[in-house]
Amino acid sequence: MIQRIQTIFLFIAFIASGVMPFVFSLWTLDNGKEFYFLDNLAYIVLFIFSATLSIVSIFSYKKRKNQFVMGRLNIILNFILLGLFVFRLLNLSGEAQVSEKGIAVFLPIISIVFLSLANRAIKKDEDRVKSADRLR
């Protein structure tokens, strides 16, 4: 059902993890070259898997429990991606490699926020259906 609020939240999470990394760079190296997520295989896999989970979760609206589990898995995946970014940025010594951080480093945080909002709405729907079943 496209009219539900969690669909909008999941779509925004898809945009943050599937479209925005192509637009924004992760960081700029000291030689002026911008570093995109396509330059590292781990980032490619995690971003694409996160975007895929968001899209699959949008179209599995009839199975709310599975949708909720996919949302949690996607949140964990984005935390791993954020951890990799923090490790990469903090592991480098001073200005040796990275001279400027890009906005794409914060995309997993945006995804986590909207996935959490979607999971809250999915949980609310599930509770509403359970309360309606009790009245029968």
N, CA and C atoms as a LAMMPS dump frame, in Angstrom:
ITEM: TIMESTEP
0
ITEM: NUMBER OF ATOMS
408
ITEM: BOX BOUNDS ff ff ff
-5.0000000000000000e+02 5.0000000000000000e+02
-5.0000000000000000e+02 5.0000000000000000e+02
-5.0000000000000000e+02 5.0000000000000000e+02
ITEM: ATOMS id mol type element x y z
1 1 1 N 0.848 -1.178 0
2 1 2 C 0 0 0
3 1 3 C 0.89 1.235 0
4 2 1 N 0.774 1.973 -1.05
5 2 2 C 1.634 3.133 -1.234
6 2 3 C 1.224 4.289 -0.322
7 3 1 N -0.017 4.337 0.139
8 3 2 C -0.474 5.479 0.902
9 3 3 C -0.051 5.463 2.372
10 4 1 N 0.601 4.433 2.823
11 4 2 C 1.016 4.375 4.22
12 4 3 C 2.274 5.218 4.438
13 5 1 N 2.418 5.75 5.648
14 5 2 C 3.531 6.655 5.954
15 5 3 C 4.866 5.908 5.949
16 6 1 N 4.852 4.621 6.339
17 6 2 C 6.114 3.888 6.35
18 6 3 C 6.664 3.684 4.946
19 7 1 N 5.806 3.673 3.945
20 7 2 C 6.275 3.577 2.572
21 7 3 C 7.078 4.814 2.196
22 8 1 N 6.611 5.965 2.634
23 8 2 C 7.34 7.212 2.372
24 8 3 C 8.684 7.196 3.092
25 9 1 N 8.687 6.761 4.337
26 9 2 C 9.941 6.687 5.091
27 9 3 C 10.919 5.709 4.447
28 10 1 N 10.416 4.569 4.009
29 10 2 C 11.282 3.581 3.359
30 10 3 C 11.799 4.097 2.024
31 11 1 N 10.98 4.853 1.314
32 11 2 C 11.423 5.424 0.044
33 11 3 C 12.513 6.476 0.273
34 12 1 N 12.376 7.275 1.313
35 12 2 C 13.421 8.254 1.632
36 12 3 C 14.708 7.543 2.029
37 13 1 N 14.601 6.431 2.763
38 13 2 C 15.786 5.641 3.108
39 13 3 C 16.417 5.047 1.847
40 14 1 N 15.589 4.643 0.883
41 14 2 C 16.122 4.147 -0.387
42 14 3 C 16.87 5.253 -1.124
43 15 1 N 16.299 6.437 -1.153
44 15 2 C 16.956 7.57 -1.819
45 15 3 C 18.3 7.862 -1.141
46 16 1 N 18.319 7.811 0.195
47 16 2 C 19.551 8.116 0.927
48 16 3 C 20.63 7.068 0.712
49 17 1 N 20.24 5.811 0.499
50 17 2 C 21.255 4.772 0.347
51 17 3 C 21.437 4.284 -1.081
52 18 1 N 20.516 4.615 -1.983
53 18 2 C 20.617 4.121 -3.344
54 18 3 C 20.889 5.168 -4.4
55 19 1 N 20.55 6.419 -4.121
56 19 2 C 20.706 7.461 -5.123
57 19 3 C 21.749 8.501 -4.69
58 20 1 N 21.661 8.947 -3.462
59 20 2 C 22.542 10.02 -2.982
60 20 3 C 24.035 9.688 -3.006
61 21 1 N 24.453 8.438 -2.773
62 21 2 C 25.893 8.163 -2.848
63 21 3 C 26.494 8.41 -4.229
64 22 1 N 25.664 8.323 -5.278
65 22 2 C 26.159 8.634 -6.613
66 22 3 C 26.372 10.135 -6.795
67 23 1 N 25.619 10.932 -6.07
68 23 2 C 25.663 12.381 -6.222
69 23 3 C 26.77 13.007 -5.376
70 24 1 N 26.859 12.592 -4.116
71 24 2 C 27.796 13.204 -3.174
72 24 3 C 29.023 12.322 -2.973
73 25 1 N 30.152 12.957 -2.748
74 25 2 C 31.383 12.204 -2.485
75 25 3 C 31.507 11.931 -0.994
76 26 1 N 32.224 10.856 -0.679
77 26 2 C 32.442 10.52 0.726
78 26 3 C 33.437 11.475 1.371
79 27 1 N 34.535 11.7 0.701
80 27 2 C 35.541 12.648 1.173
81 27 3 C 36.431 13.055 0.021
82 28 1 N 37.219 14.083 0.266
83 28 2 C 38.163 14.562 -0.739
84 28 3 C 39.569 14.242 -0.244
85 29 1 N 40.354 13.623 -1.088
86 29 2 C 41.721 13.264 -0.721
87 29 3 C 42.601 14.509 -0.762
88 30 1 N 43.802 14.38 -0.222
89 30 2 C 44.691 15.537 -0.135
90 30 3 C 45.174 16.026 -1.498
91 31 1 N 45.091 15.191 -2.527
92 31 2 C 45.495 15.629 -3.862
93 31 3 C 44.348 16.274 -4.638
94 32 1 N 43.196 16.473 -3.996
95 32 2 C 42.058 17.133 -4.611
96 32 3 C 41.076 16.189 -5.288
97 33 1 N 41.387 14.9 -5.34
98 33 2 C 40.497 13.927 -5.961
99 33 3 C 39.387 13.545 -4.982
100 34 1 N 38.148 13.532 -5.49
101 34 2 C 37.023 13.147 -4.647
102 34 3 C 36.898 11.627 -4.602
103 35 1 N 36.613 11.098 -3.434
104 35 2 C 36.485 9.662 -3.207
105 35 3 C 35.001 9.34 -3.112
106 36 1 N 34.475 8.598 -4.091
107 36 2 C 33.082 8.167 -4.086
108 36 3 C 32.993 6.749 -3.562
109 37 1 N 31.786 6.299 -3.286
110 37 2 C 31.616 4.951 -2.739
111 37 3 C 31.973 3.888 -3.769
112 38 1 N 31.985 4.231 -5.042
113 38 2 C 32.323 3.265 -6.085
114 38 3 C 33.798 2.883 -6.091
115 39 1 N 34.613 3.601 -5.327
116 39 2 C 36.04 3.309 -5.275
117 39 3 C 36.392 2.19 -4.294
118 40 1 N 35.414 1.712 -3.525
119 40 2 C 35.667 0.671 -2.539
120 40 3 C 34.56 -0.379 -2.644
121 41 1 N 34.93 -1.64 -2.776
122 41 2 C 33.963 -2.712 -2.973
123 41 3 C 33.039 -2.899 -1.761
124 42 1 N 33.56 -2.746 -0.552
125 42 2 C 32.733 -2.926 0.641
126 42 3 C 31.625 -1.876 0.695
127 43 1 N 31.936 -0.645 0.351
128 43 2 C 30.932 0.415 0.346
129 43 3 C 29.87 0.158 -0.719
130 44 1 N 30.299 -0.346 -1.877
131 44 2 C 29.354 -0.653 -2.951
132 44 3 C 28.358 -1.708 -2.489
133 45 1 N 28.865 -2.785 -1.916
134 45 2 C 28.012 -3.889 -1.487
135 45 3 C 27.042 -3.428 -0.403
136 46 1 N 27.529 -2.687 0.582
137 46 2 C 26.667 -2.271 1.688
138 46 3 C 25.607 -1.268 1.242
139 47 1 N 25.973 -0.298 0.415
140 47 2 C 24.986 0.663 -0.061
141 47 3 C 23.925 -0.012 -0.935
142 48 1 N 24.347 -0.89 -1.831
143 48 2 C 23.39 -1.551 -2.729
144 48 3 C 22.488 -2.514 -1.954
145 49 1 N 23.045 -3.222 -0.988
146 49 2 C 22.23 -4.134 -0.184
147 49 3 C 21.225 -3.355 0.658
148 50 1 N 21.629 -2.213 1.178
149 50 2 C 20.72 -1.376 1.958
150 50 3 C 19.587 -0.836 1.082
151 51 1 N 19.922 -0.374 -0.111
152 51 2 C 18.89 0.131 -1.026
153 51 3 C 17.945 -0.982 -1.445
154 52 1 N 18.487 -2.167 -1.696
155 52 2 C 17.663 -3.306 -2.09
156 52 3 C 16.717 -3.715 -0.971
157 53 1 N 17.213 -3.73 0.256
158 53 2 C 16.346 -4.064 1.387
159 53 3 C 15.219 -3.049 1.545
160 54 1 N 15.501 -1.793 1.307
161 54 2 C 14.456 -0.77 1.414
162 54 3 C 13.367 -0.986 0.365
163 55 1 N 13.771 -1.261 -0.871
164 55 2 C 12.794 -1.481 -1.937
165 55 3 C 11.985 -2.752 -1.705
166 56 1 N 12.65 -3.832 -1.307
167 56 2 C 11.935 -5.088 -1.036
168 56 3 C 10.971 -4.897 0.127
169 57 1 N 11.379 -4.118 1.108
170 57 2 C 10.518 -3.86 2.254
171 57 3 C 9.292 -3.037 1.864
172 58 1 N 9.447 -2.123 0.924
173 58 2 C 8.294 -1.34 0.451
174 58 3 C 7.252 -2.257 -0.173
175 59 1 N 7.686 -3.225 -0.978
176 59 2 C 6.753 -4.073 -1.699
177 59 3 C 6.308 -5.31 -0.915
178 60 1 N 6.777 -5.466 0.319
179 60 2 C 6.292 -6.575 1.145
180 60 3 C 5.352 -6.049 2.228
181 61 1 N 4.437 -5.161 1.845
182 61 2 C 3.544 -4.522 2.8
183 61 3 C 2.504 -5.466 3.375
184 62 1 N 2.255 -6.585 2.724
185 62 2 C 1.276 -7.534 3.243
186 62 3 C 1.845 -8.372 4.384
187 63 1 N 3.147 -8.461 4.456
188 63 2 C 3.822 -9.231 5.501
189 63 3 C 4.527 -8.246 6.431
190 64 1 N 3.763 -7.697 7.376
191 64 2 C 4.298 -6.645 8.24
192 64 3 C 5.434 -7.136 9.131
193 65 1 N 5.369 -8.361 9.592
194 65 2 C 6.442 -8.873 10.452
195 65 3 C 7.749 -8.99 9.678
196 66 1 N 7.681 -9.493 8.451
197 66 2 C 8.879 -9.57 7.615
198 66 3 C 9.4 -8.178 7.273
199 67 1 N 8.476 -7.256 7.039
200 67 2 C 8.858 -5.882 6.74
201 67 3 C 9.587 -5.255 7.93
202 68 1 N 9.107 -5.542 9.127
203 68 2 C 9.737 -5.032 10.34
204 68 3 C 11.138 -5.619 10.519
205 69 1 N 11.279 -6.917 10.261
206 69 2 C 12.585 -7.575 10.387
207 69 3 C 13.564 -7.043 9.338
208 70 1 N 13.08 -6.827 8.117
209 70 2 C 13.951 -6.26 7.086
210 70 3 C 14.388 -4.844 7.447
211 71 1 N 13.512 -4.098 8.09
212 71 2 C 13.88 -2.757 8.544
213 71 3 C 14.969 -2.803 9.597
214 72 1 N 14.839 -3.727 10.535
215 72 2 C 15.889 -3.864 11.563
216 72 3 C 17.21 -4.312 10.956
217 73 1 N 17.154 -5.234 10.032
218 73 2 C 18.366 -5.693 9.356
219 73 3 C 19.016 -4.545 8.588
220 74 1 N 18.205 -3.722 7.969
221 74 2 C 18.71 -2.573 7.234
222 74 3 C 19.349 -1.551 8.18
223 75 1 N 18.774 -1.373 9.352
224 75 2 C 19.364 -0.469 10.35
225 75 3 C 20.734 -0.993 10.782
226 76 1 N 20.83 -2.288 11.04
227 76 2 C 22.112 -2.883 11.425
228 76 3 C 23.133 -2.723 10.31
229 77 1 N 22.69 -2.924 9.079
230 77 2 C 23.566 -2.766 7.925
231 77 3 C 24.085 -1.335 7.81
232 78 1 N 23.226 -0.36 8.059
233 78 2 C 23.65 1.037 8
234 78 3 C 24.577 1.388 9.156
235 79 1 N 24.391 0.77 10.32
236 79 2 C 25.334 0.979 11.427
237 79 3 C 26.717 0.422 11.073
238 80 1 N 26.749 -0.713 10.395
239 80 2 C 28.027 -1.277 9.952
240 80 3 C 28.693 -0.343 8.951
241 81 1 N 27.919 0.185 8.023
242 81 2 C 28.445 1.135 7.044
243 81 3 C 28.963 2.397 7.716
244 82 1 N 28.221 2.898 8.678
245 82 2 C 28.664 4.079 9.426
246 82 3 C 29.93 3.779 10.217
247 83 1 N 30.005 2.584 10.791
248 83 2 C 31.217 2.186 11.507
249 83 3 C 32.427 2.117 10.596
250 84 1 N 32.231 1.608 9.379
251 84 2 C 33.339 1.583 8.419
252 84 3 C 33.808 2.988 8.065
253 85 1 N 32.855 3.91 7.896
254 85 2 C 33.227 5.293 7.592
255 85 3 C 34.006 5.918 8.74
256 86 1 N 33.524 5.724 9.965
257 86 2 C 34.202 6.301 11.128
258 86 3 C 35.581 5.687 11.294
259 87 1 N 35.68 4.371 11.112
260 87 2 C 36.979 3.714 11.213
261 87 3 C 37.945 4.262 10.179
262 88 1 N 37.469 4.423 8.961
263 88 2 C 38.326 4.94 7.88
264 88 3 C 38.778 6.375 8.161
265 89 1 N 37.864 7.193 8.654
266 89 2 C 38.194 8.594 8.897
267 89 3 C 39.072 8.791 10.121
268 90 1 N 38.871 7.975 11.149
269 90 2 C 39.654 8.135 12.37
270 90 3 C 40.962 7.354 12.349
271 91 1 N 41.068 6.369 11.476
272 91 2 C 42.265 5.552 11.405
273 91 3 C 43.402 6.276 10.691
274 92 1 N 43.053 7.208 9.833
275 92 2 C 44.078 7.941 9.098
276 92 3 C 44.716 8.977 10.002
277 93 1 N 45.991 9.161 9.848
278 93 2 C 46.699 10.094 10.724
279 93 3 C 46.66 11.5 10.14
280 94 1 N 45.986 12.38 10.818
281 94 2 C 45.968 13.792 10.457
282 94 3 C 45.499 14.048 9.045
283 95 1 N 46.249 14.823 8.316
284 95 2 C 45.914 15.2 6.956
285 95 3 C 46.643 14.336 5.929
286 96 1 N 47.001 13.12 6.303
287 96 2 C 47.773 12.274 5.403
288 96 3 C 46.974 11.876 4.156
289 97 1 N 45.723 11.52 4.325
290 97 2 C 44.937 11.046 3.194
291 97 3 C 43.699 11.91 2.949
292 98 1 N 42.895 12.106 3.973
293 98 2 C 41.619 12.777 3.81
294 98 3 C 41.763 14.224 4.241
295 99 1 N 41.417 15.137 3.342
296 99 2 C 41.527 16.531 3.71
297 99 3 C 40.17 17.157 3.986
298 100 1 N 39.106 16.621 3.396
299 100 2 C 37.777 17.181 3.618
300 100 3 C 36.742 16.069 3.568
301 101 1 N 35.885 16.015 4.573
302 101 2 C 34.846 14.993 4.618
303 101 3 C 33.647 15.453 3.804
304 102 1 N 33.044 14.525 3.084
305 102 2 C 31.884 14.848 2.264
306 102 3 C 30.591 14.59 3
307 103 1 N 29.505 15.006 2.401
308 103 2 C 28.196 14.84 3.018
309 103 3 C 27.721 13.388 2.96
310 104 1 N 28.262 12.593 2.062
311 104 2 C 27.822 11.208 1.919
312 104 3 C 28.187 10.356 3.125
313 105 1 N 29.086 10.82 3.966
314 105 2 C 29.427 10.085 5.185
315 105 3 C 28.226 10.054 6.127
316 106 1 N 27.35 11.051 6.035
317 106 2 C 26.199 11.138 6.925
318 106 3 C 24.95 10.463 6.354
319 107 1 N 25.02 9.921 5.162
320 107 2 C 23.858 9.26 4.562
321 107 3 C 23.379 8.045 5.357
322 108 1 N 24.264 7.221 5.94
323 108 2 C 23.746 6.117 6.769
324 108 3 C 22.96 6.613 7.986
325 109 1 N 23.324 7.771 8.533
326 109 2 C 22.575 8.314 9.668
327 109 3 C 21.164 8.695 9.23
328 110 1 N 21.052 9.311 8.059
329 110 2 C 19.741 9.678 7.524
330 110 3 C 18.903 8.42 7.286
331 111 1 N 19.521 7.398 6.742
332 111 2 C 18.813 6.131 6.513
333 111 3 C 18.349 5.513 7.822
334 112 1 N 19.208 5.525 8.824
335 112 2 C 18.853 4.941 10.119
336 112 3 C 17.656 5.658 10.728
337 113 1 N 17.631 6.972 10.644
338 113 2 C 16.517 7.743 11.204
339 113 3 C 15.213 7.385 10.506
340 114 1 N 15.217 7.376 9.176
341 114 2 C 13.976 7.098 8.456
342 114 3 C 13.569 5.632 8.552
343 115 1 N 14.519 4.722 8.654
344 115 2 C 14.164 3.32 8.865
345 115 3 C 13.558 3.102 10.25
346 116 1 N 14.057 3.821 11.238
347 116 2 C 13.476 3.729 12.579
348 116 3 C 12.049 4.267 12.59
349 117 1 N 11.826 5.386 11.897
350 117 2 C 10.466 5.928 11.8
351 117 3 C 9.544 4.952 11.066
352 118 1 N 10.039 4.304 10.023
353 118 2 C 9.238 3.323 9.291
354 118 3 C 8.915 2.125 10.176
355 119 1 N 9.888 1.657 10.947
356 119 2 C 9.636 0.517 11.837
357 119 3 C 8.619 0.872 12.914
358 120 1 N 8.669 2.101 13.393
359 120 2 C 7.687 2.529 14.389
360 120 3 C 6.28 2.521 13.785
361 121 1 N 6.142 2.979 12.55
362 121 2 C 4.835 2.988 11.888
363 121 3 C 4.367 1.563 11.571
364 122 1 N 5.281 0.695 11.203
365 122 2 C 4.923 -0.708 10.938
366 122 3 C 4.434 -1.369 12.223
367 123 1 N 5.119 -1.102 13.317
368 123 2 C 4.724 -1.649 14.625
369 123 3 C 3.338 -1.137 15.016
370 124 1 N 3.075 0.134 14.74
371 124 2 C 1.769 0.71 15.044
372 124 3 C 0.67 0.027 14.229
373 125 1 N 0.943 -0.237 12.956
374 125 2 C -0.021 -0.949 12.109
375 125 3 C -0.266 -2.366 12.625
376 126 1 N 0.791 -3.035 13.005
377 126 2 C 0.663 -4.401 13.511
378 126 3 C -0.159 -4.42 14.799
379 127 1 N 0.068 -3.465 15.677
380 127 2 C -0.711 -3.385 16.924
381 127 3 C -2.182 -3.091 16.627
382 128 1 N -2.431 -2.255 15.632
383 128 2 C -3.802 -1.923 15.247
384 128 3 C -4.521 -3.154 14.701
385 129 1 N -3.847 -3.962 13.916
386 129 2 C -4.452 -5.172 13.37
387 129 3 C -4.711 -6.185 14.484
388 130 1 N -3.77 -6.314 15.422
389 130 2 C -3.963 -7.253 16.538
390 130 3 C -5.136 -6.834 17.411
391 131 1 N -5.313 -5.526 17.645
392 131 2 C -6.424 -5.07 18.473
393 131 3 C -7.752 -5.271 17.751
394 132 1 N -7.768 -5.169 16.439
395 132 2 C -8.984 -5.428 15.681
396 132 3 C -9.343 -6.902 15.697
397 133 1 N -8.345 -7.772 15.722
398 133 2 C -8.603 -9.22 15.78
399 133 3 C -9.167 -9.628 17.136
400 134 1 N -8.81 -8.911 18.186
401 134 2 C -9.321 -9.24 19.512
402 134 3 C -10.81 -8.969 19.627
403 135 1 N -11.312 -7.995 18.888
404 135 2 C -12.709 -7.628 18.98
405 135 3 C -13.643 -8.615 18.269
406 136 1 N -13.1 -9.436 17.415
407 136 2 C -13.953 -10.38 16.66
408 136 3 C -14.468 -11.482 17.507
